[in-house]
Amino acid sequence: MNHLTSTDKALCAVYAVVGIAALVATQIALVRHISSGEGDGVGGLGNTVVNPAAAFVTIDLLAVAIVGLVFMVVEGRRIGMKWIWVYVVLTFAVAISVALPFFLIARQIHMADASHHTLATP
């Protein structure tokens, strides 16, 4: 992590702010939904298509989640990251809005370390 440039650090900070904000916001919304007693259970999947606007957001988010998962797995394998499965689990257990920023932080750190090791080897 000592090999991060100031640009890398700034990028990681932006990703961290978005990821933490997404974690807090999604969990607050989930707790509010569960405690309200509305919907069709904990998942509340019926509420995701109650009207065209909700269906639009659901379809959009599902497409982003699929593309994000494919990107995380393919890119993580391509650059040799370990623990890629953690981000897949995080996507399903919490949200893609949380998993993707934290994957991007890990990717940035991995790439900076790999670049430093490449430059340091004779």
Secondary structure, 3 states (H helix, E strand, C coil): CCCCCHHHHHHHHHHHHHHHHHHHHHHHHHHHHHHHCCCCCCCCHHHHHCCHHHHHHHHHHHHHHHHHHHHHHHHHHHHCCCCHHHHHHHHHHCCHHHHHHHHHHHHHHHHHHHHHHHHHCC
